[in-house]
């Protein structure tokens, strides 16, 4: 069997060790297991979007396939872009990342002033019947840009270069925060830390960053920068022991109570597909987006939820394996950032439906309704497949 050295154990100036045999075309090294897992989660997501919206749409004399059709359009676009992200050698991004990074900044800036507002967050462009959220693509751009910069300075990540890297990440994160989109900014922050740790971030620098993050959050809370509904979400998470009637509950309390009720109703085996009591009655707010996991829990039960989490674990494992076996350090850093993105979003989203994490606007990958996110996830899958299939090349 061919052997090669791990980029995690190879210095920047050491030559690469190629496979010892004539390897077949990279297409023969595609990670079909990861692709099938992502496809299975996506299919379940379309099913749950239909289940959680059909009653409400029917009552409003709208096609019960309204949201499914729009998600399907986004999925089609995502699959095309995923194919491109797979077949075009990812190593070309080592030189092109400044262009990719630079192209996202104007979009993040302009959307704050001319974008569509939803729930206090101004983050979407209206594009015909669809909406485009540039911050979802910006997550990938930040990962690639940071990977490209750290690849150029591998083993030389001193305080000055760390400051440059943080500036690269901080500009788009600040623009996203101006959109009032705290959830996406948190995801970006987790991805940035993951990439920097693998790139060689020193423990002292990591401690300083943690202290700065805590100070920033404290400043946002003390100055009233957090909007009232965000404060409500934090207080609801911290005070779950109080008994509150649904009629007296705040918005966040109501969402959390109904979310827990829906999952509890599912029990071990669930109430059956399309038979969820709270799902049919549209009782869980934002169920097709932030709380899509509650539809799985109520209708498919613990077994369905466990299967979904197992599929996510498979995606995360295969992505992490790709990071470990990548043919170069650039590929390792990109895959690391994508591992962090998927793992954090799944943990946060599922956790908030159960009350073990605060409620945020972070969607569940491949499951939640949202075209821009769906496209971004499949581009990410294409990048992972690209790195995996070229690990011998």
C-alpha positions in Angstrom: 0.0 0.0 0.0 1.2 3.5 -0.7 2.5 5.5 2.2 3.1 9.2 2.7 3.9 11.5 5.5 1.3 13.5 7.5 1.4 17.3 6.9 1.0 17.7 10.7 4.4 16.1 11.3 6.3 17.7 8.3 8.0 21.1 8.5 7.3 23.8 5.9 10.7 23.3 4.2 10.8 19.5 4.0 10.0 18.0 0.7 6.8 16.0 0.3 7.0 12.2 0.2 4.8 10.9 -2.6 3.1 7.6 -2.8 5.4 4.7 -3.6 3.3 3.3 -6.4 1.7 4.6 -9.5 -1.7 5.8 -8.1 -4.8 5.7 -10.2 -6.7 8.9 -11.1 -7.8 11.0 -8.1 -11.4 10.1 -8.9 -10.8 6.7 -7.5 -10.0 8.2 -4.1 -13.3 10.0 -3.6 -14.7 9.5 -0.2 -18.1 8.0 -1.2 -19.0 7.2 2.4 -18.9 10.9 3.3 -20.9 11.9 0.2 -23.6 9.3 0.9 -23.9 10.5 4.5 -24.3 14.1 3.4 -26.8 13.0 0.8 -28.8 11.0 3.3 -29.0 14.0 5.7 -30.0 16.3 2.9 -32.8 13.9 1.8 -34.1 13.7 5.4 -33.9 17.5 5.6 -36.2 17.9 2.6 -38.6 15.5 4.1 -38.7 17.3 7.5 -39.1 20.7 5.8 -42.1 19.3 4.0 -43.5 17.8 7.2 -43.1 20.9 9.3 -44.6 23.3 6.7 -47.3 21.5 4.8 -50.2 22.1 7.3 -49.5 25.8 7.6 -49.1 26.2 3.8 -52.3 24.3 3.1 -54.3 26.5 5.5 -53.0 29.5 3.5 -54.0 28.0 0.2 -50.3 27.7 -0.8 -48.6 24.7 -2.4 -47.4 22.3 0.3 -44.2 22.0 -1.7 -43.4 25.7 -1.6 -40.4 25.5 0.8 -39.3 22.1 -0.5 -39.2 23.4 -4.1 -37.1 26.4 -3.1 -34.8 24.3 -1.0 -34.5 21.9 -4.0 -33.4 24.8 -6.3 -30.7 25.7 -3.8 -29.7 22.1 -3.5 -29.3 21.9 -7.3 -27.1 25.0 -7.3 -25.1 23.6 -4.4 -24.5 20.2 -6.1 -23.2 22.0 -9.3 -20.8 24.2 -7.2 -19.8 21.1 -5.2 -18.9 19.4 -8.4 -16.7 22.3 -9.4 -15.2 22.5 -5.9 -14.3 18.8 -6.3 -12.8 18.7 -9.8 -10.8 22.0 -9.6 -7.6 21.3 -7.7 -8.0 23.0 -4.3 -4.3 23.9 -4.3 -5.0 26.6 -6.8 -6.7 28.5 -3.9 -3.3 29.0 -2.3 -2.7 31.8 -4.7 -6.3 32.8 -5.3 -7.5 33.1 -1.7 -7.0 36.9 -1.6 -9.4 37.3 -4.5 -12.0 35.0 -2.9 -11.6 36.8 0.5 -11.7 40.3 -1.1 -14.9 39.5 -3.1 -16.9 38.6 0.0 -16.1 41.8 1.9 -18.2 44.2 -0.3 -21.1 41.8 -0.1 -21.0 41.7 3.6 -20.8 45.5 3.8 -23.5 46.3 1.3 -26.1 43.8 2.6 -26.2 45.7 5.9 -27.7 48.7 4.1 -29.8 47.3 1.2 -30.5 43.7 2.5 -33.7 42.1 3.6 -34.4 42.2 7.3 -35.7 39.2 9.1 -36.1 39.1 12.9 -33.8 42.0 13.4 -31.0 40.6 11.3 -30.3 42.3 8.0 -28.3 39.6 6.1 -30.1 38.7 2.9 -30.2 39.9 -0.7 -33.4 39.3 -2.6 -32.6 37.4 -5.8 -35.9 36.7 -7.6 -37.9 34.2 -5.7 -34.9 33.3 -3.6 -32.7 35.1 -1.0 -28.9 35.1 -0.8 -27.1 35.3 2.5 -23.4 36.3 1.8 -22.3 35.5 5.3 -22.8 31.8 4.7 -20.3 31.9 1.8 -18.1 34.2 3.9 -17.6 31.4 6.4 -15.9 29.3 3.7 -13.9 32.3 2.5 -12.6 33.0 6.0 -11.5 29.4 6.4 -9.7 29.3 3.0 -8.1 32.8 3.5 -6.8 31.9 7.0 -5.5 28.5 5.7 -3.7 30.2 2.8 -2.1 32.8 5.1 -1.1 30.2 7.7 0.3 27.9 5.0 2.6 30.8 3.8 3.9 31.3 7.4 3.9 27.8 8.7 6.1 27.5 11.8 6.4 31.3 11.9 3.1 32.3 13.6 4.5 34.9 16.0 2.6 37.6 17.7 2.7 39.9 14.6 1.6 37.3 12.1 -1.1 36.2 14.5 -2.3 39.8 14.6 -2.5 39.8 10.8 -4.4 36.5 10.8 -6.9 37.8 13.4 -7.4 41.0 11.3 -8.1 38.8 8.3 -10.8 37.0 10.3 -11.9 40.0 12.3 -13.0 42.2 9.4 -15.7 39.8 8.0 -16.7 38.8 11.5 -17.2 42.5 12.4 -19.3 43.0 9.2 -21.4 40.0 10.1 -21.9 41.4 13.6 -23.1 44.7 12.1 -25.8 42.6 10.4 -26.9 41.6 13.9 -26.1 38.0 13.1 -24.4 36.8 16.2 -24.9 33.1 15.4 -22.9 33.2 12.1 -20.2 35.3 13.8 -19.8 32.6 16.5 -19.4 29.9 13.9 -16.7 31.9 12.2 -15.0 32.4 15.5 -14.9 28.7 16.2 -13.5 27.9 12.7 -10.8 30.6 13.1 -9.6 29.2 16.5 -9.6 25.7 15.1 -7.5 26.7 12.1 -5.1 28.7 14.2 -4.6 26.0 16.8 -3.6 23.5 14.1 -1.4 26.2 12.4 0.6 26.4 15.6 -1.1 28.9 17.9 0.8 29.1 21.2 -1.0 28.4 24.4 -0.3 31.8 25.8 -1.8 33.5 22.7 -4.8 31.2 23.0 -5.3 32.2 26.6 -5.1 35.9 25.6 -7.7 35.4 22.9 -10.0 33.6 25.3 -9.7 36.5 27.7 -10.4 39.1 25.0 -13.4 37.1 23.9 -14.9 37.0 27.4 -14.2 40.7 27.8 -15.9 41.5 24.5 -19.0 39.6 25.4 -19.1 41.3 28.8 -18.8 44.7 27.2 -21.6 43.9 24.7 -23.9 42.8 27.6 -23.0 45.7 29.9 -23.4 48.4 27.2 -26.7 47.1 26.1 -25.5 46.2 22.6 -27.3 42.9 22.9 -30.9 43.4 21.7 -33.7 42.5 24.1 -34.5 39.2 22.4 -30.9 38.1 22.6 -30.9 38.9 26.3 -34.1 37.0 26.6 -32.5 33.9 25.0 -29.5 34.1 27.4 -31.7 34.5 30.5 -34.0 31.7 29.3 -31.0 29.3 29.0 -29.7 30.3 32.5 -33.0 30.0 34.2 -34.7 26.8 33.0 -35.7 25.7 36.5 -38.5 28.2 36.8 -42.0 26.9 35.9 -43.6 29.1 33.2 -47.0 28.7 31.6 -47.0 28.9 27.8 -49.4 31.8 27.9 -47.0 33.8 30.1 -43.8 32.8 28.4 -41.5 35.2 26.6 -40.6 34.5 23.0 -37.5 32.5 23.9 -39.2 30.6 26.7 -42.1 29.7 24.5 -39.7 28.4 21.8 -37.7 26.3 24.2 -40.8 24.9 26.0 -42.4 23.8 22.7 -39.1 22.5 21.4 -38.7 20.3 24.5 -42.3 19.2 24.3 -42.0 18.1 20.7 -38.9 16.0 21.3 -40.5 14.5 24.4 -43.7 13.6 22.5 -41.5 11.5 20.1 -40.4 9.1 22.8 -38.3 6.1 21.5 -40.0 5.4 18.2 -41.7 8.7 17.4 -45.3 9.5 16.5 -44.8 8.6 12.9 -43.9 10.5 9.8 -46.3 13.4 9.2 -48.1 12.5 12.5 -46.3 14.8 15.0 -48.9 16.6 17.0 -46.9 19.8 17.5 -45.4 19.6 14.1 -48.8 19.3 12.4 -50.2 22.2 14.4 -47.2 24.5 13.7 -46.7 24.9 17.4 -42.9 25.1 17.4 -41.7 28.5 16.2 -39.2 28.6 13.3 -39.4 24.8 13.1 -38.4 24.6 9.4 -35.2 26.6 10.2 -33.7 26.8 13.6 -35.8 24.0 15.2 -36.0 21.4 12.4 -34.5 18.8 14.8 -37.7 18.9 16.8 -39.6 17.6 13.8 -37.2 14.7 13.7 -37.5 14.1 17.4 -41.3 14.2 17.5 -42.0 12.1 14.3 -39.1 9.7 14.2 -38.3 9.6 18.0 -35.1 8.9 19.7 -34.1 6.3 17.1 -34.5 8.8 14.3 -32.6 11.5 16.1 -29.8 9.1 17.0 -29.5 8.0 13.4 -29.3 11.6 12.3 -26.6 12.3 14.8 -24.7 9.2 13.7 -24.8 10.5 10.1 -23.4 13.8 11.3 -20.7 12.0 13.3 -19.8 10.1 10.1 -19.4 13.4 8.2 -17.3 14.9 10.9 -15.1 11.8 11.3 -14.5 11.6 7.5 -13.7 15.3 7.4 -11.3 15.0 10.3 -9.7 12.0 8.6 -9.2 14.0 5.5 -7.5 16.7 7.6 -5.1 14.1 9.0 -4.3 12.5 5.6 -4.2 15.6 3.4 -1.4 15.8 1.0 -0.3 19.3 2.2 -0.7 21.6 5.1 -3.0 23.9 3.2 -5.5 21.0 2.8 -5.2 20.1 6.4 -6.1 23.6 7.6 -9.1 23.9 5.3 -10.4 20.5 6.4 -9.8 21.4 10.0 -11.9 24.6 9.6 -14.7 22.6 8.0 -14.6 20.0 10.8 -15.1 22.8 13.3 -17.9 24.4 11.3 -19.9 21.2 11.0 -19.3 19.9 14.5 -20.1 23.3 16.2 -23.2 23.9 14.2 -24.6 20.5 14.9 -23.8 20.6 18.6 -25.2 24.1 19.1 -28.3 23.6 17.1 -29.3 20.2 18.5 -28.2 21.4 22.0 -30.4 24.4 21.9 -33.5 22.4 21.1 -32.9 20.3 24.2 -32.0 23.3 26.4 -28.3 22.4 26.9 -27.1 25.3 24.8 -28.5 28.9 24.4 -30.9 29.6 21.5 -29.2 31.0 18.5 -29.9 31.5 14.8 -27.4 28.8 13.8 -29.0 26.3 11.3 -28.6 22.6 11.4 -26.4 21.6 8.4 -28.2 20.1 5.4 -31.5 20.0 7.4 -32.6 23.5 8.1 -34.5 25.5 5.4 -32.2 28.1 3.9 -30.8 28.2 0.4 -27.5 30.0 1.0 -26.6 27.7 3.9 -27.4 24.6 1.8 -25.2 25.9 -1.1 -22.4 26.6 1.4 -22.6 23.2 3.0 -22.3 21.4 -0.4 -19.4 23.6 -1.5 -17.7 22.5 1.8 -18.4 18.9 1.0 -16.9 19.4 -2.5 -13.7 20.9 -0.9 -13.4 18.0 1.5 -13.8 15.5 -1.3 -11.2 17.5 -3.3 -8.6 17.3 -0.5 -9.3 13.7 0.1 -9.1 12.5 -3.5 -5.8 14.4 -4.1 -4.0 13.2 -0.9 -1.6 11.0 -3.1 -1.2 13.6 -5.9 
